[in-house]
Amino acid sequence: MAHLSLATLTLASLLAFVSPANAGDGPAPSAPPAWADLKPHQKAILAPLEADWNNMEPERRDRWIALVKRYPSLSKEQQERFQSRMRHWSALTPQERTEARERWKKMKDLPPDKRQELMQKWLEYDQLREEHKDKLREEHKGKAPAPESAPK
């Protein structure tokens, strides 16, 4: 079984919201706006990304802006979960984000059945009480995946 960190799973859930399939119709703008040029409702939704916004690649900013268009159609629970995960992602160091992206790429290369198994385990984890999640995080803190269980 492949080991995935919370950062990787956070990235996976965020990408599910902002993937091209969810990006909405129509072409993306050629030059995404700087943070100062965003509309107030966009800033409110994207607030956890403020510090990184102007340094993001244009494609990433385009995906986030596409999310803002879709955001009102999300249920209140989905909006809250998304905000929580976005805050978690924005709190990661650049190195942690790079590692999460690399693990995400490896996860995408897994056979569909293994990927589905990992996502099912993530959904089970996501349903746990925060106290239980904290305990699991503490137990696995600093542990790297075993080489034979790491995604290839």
C-alpha positions, 0 to 999 in steps of 0.5 A, spaced: 500 500 500 502 506 498 503 511 503 501 518 502 502 524 506 496 529 509 499 534 504 499 529 498 491 528 500 490 535 501 493 536 494 489 531 491 482 533 494 484 541 492 485 538 485 479 535 484 476 541 485 480 545 480 481 540 475 480 542 468 474 537 468 471 542 473 474 548 471 468 551 467 466 552 460 470 557 455 477 559 454 481 561 460 483 569 460 490 570 457 493 574 463 490 572 470 489 578 475 494 580 480 491 579 487 490 587 487 485 586 481 481 580 484 474 582 485 472 582 493 468 576 492 474 572 489 479 575 494 474 572 500 474 565 497 481 565 495 484 569 502 488 563 504 492 564 497 493 571 498 501 571 500 502 566 494 498 569 489 502 574 485 508 568 485 503 563 482 504 560 475 498 563 470 495 556 469 494 555 477 491 562 478 487 561 472 484 554 475 483 558 482 479 563 478 475 558 475 474 555 482 471 561 484 466 561 479 464 554 481 464 555 488 457 558 489 454 551 487 458 547 492 454 545 498 456 549 505 459 543 507 464 542 501 465 550 501 468 549 508 472 543 507 475 546 501 477 552 505 480 548 510 484 544 505 486 550 502 488 553 509 492 547 510 495 547 503 497 555 504 501 553 510 505 548 507 512 550 506 515 550 499 519 544 500 512 540 503 508 543 497 514 540 492 514 533 495 506 533 495 506 535 488 511 529 486 507 524 490 501 526 487 504 525 480 506 518 482 499 517 485 496 519 478 501 513 475 498 508 479 493 503 476 486 505 477 484 500 482 490 502 487 488 509 486 481 508 488 483 504 494 488 510 496 482 515 495 477 510 499 482 510 505 483 517 504 475 518 505 475 513 511 480 518 514 477 524 512 471 521 516 475 520 522 474 525 528 479 530 529 482 527 535 483 521 532 486 524 526 491 528 530 493 521 534 494 518 527 499 524 525 503 524 531 504 516 530 506 517 523 510 524 524 517 524 520 516 517 518 517 516 510 514 510 506 517 504 506 521 503 499 517 497 497 510 501 499 512 507 495 508 509 489 512 508 483 
